[in-house]
């Protein structure tokens, strides 16, 4: 299927806006999921708002086997590190003077 200008690659070539949108979308997901996880595991459990058996082995195993929890954990583990790559590279290169 050709693009507007008739070239075959114009229809499938991602634009800069699409790539930037995917990149920034990962940051948004990370900004939403990380505070939720820290709030539940770090604050609510430590403050005693959750019962002690909430993080037992059987309860954790049952939670991780739920399909929505699997999607949540996949997003939590795979999406936040991706946008950090350029930031870490910039910091190492410009702040510490390390060159490749």
N, C-alpha and C positions, 0 to 999 in steps of 0.2 A: 504494500500500500504506500504509494508515494506521498511525500509531504506537500505543503503548499507551493514550494518552489519547484516541484517536480522531481527532486532528488530522492532516491530510495532511502537514504539514511536520515533524512530530516524527520521522518515519522517516528523512528525508534531512538534517536539520539536524545539523551536527557539534557534538559536545559540547566543552566546554572541555578535557577530558582528551585527546580525539583531537587537537585543535589543538596542545596543549602537547606531546603525544607526538611529533608530526611535527616540531615546532620543536626539541625536545631530541634527537630522532633525528639531525637534521642535525649537531648539535654532536658527537655520538658518532662519526658517520662522519668528521667533520673531525679529531677527536682520534685516530682510528685511521690515517687515510690520510696525514696530513701528516708524522708521525714516520717512517713507512715510506719515504716519498719522500725526506725529508731524509737518512735513514740510508743509503739506496741511493745517491743522487746526491751527497750532500755528504760523507758519512763514508767509505763503502766505496770509492768511486772515488778520493777524495783520498788514502786510506791505501794505495792500490795493491792492494787485494784483488780488484778487477775488472781484466780486461785492458784495455789502451789502446784496442783496437778495439771495446770494448763500447758506446761512445758515438759511433761513426763514423756518417756520414750513412746508409749503407745499413743498418746494424744498427738505428739509431733508426727509420728508415722501416719496416723489417720489424716492429719491435715495435709501432709505432703502428697498423699495419694489422691487428693481431690483434684479434679481437672483444672479448676480455676486457680488453685494454689500452685499447680505446676506452671501455668501460664505466668502467674505473678512472679514466681521464683526465676523462671527463664528470663523474663524482662528485667528483673532486679539484678541478675548476674551478668547478662550479656550486653545490655544497653548502656549503663553508666560508664564503663571503661572506655568505650569507643571515642567519645568526644575529648577525653583527657589526653589522647596521644599528641595532638598538635600543641596543646598547652604545656605538656611536660617537655616536649622537644624544644619549644621556644624558651622555656625556663632554663633548661640545661645548656642550651647553646648561648643565649644572651646573658644570663645571670652568672653562670659559672665558667663561661668561656670554653666549653668542651666542643670541639669540632669533630666531625665524622671522618 
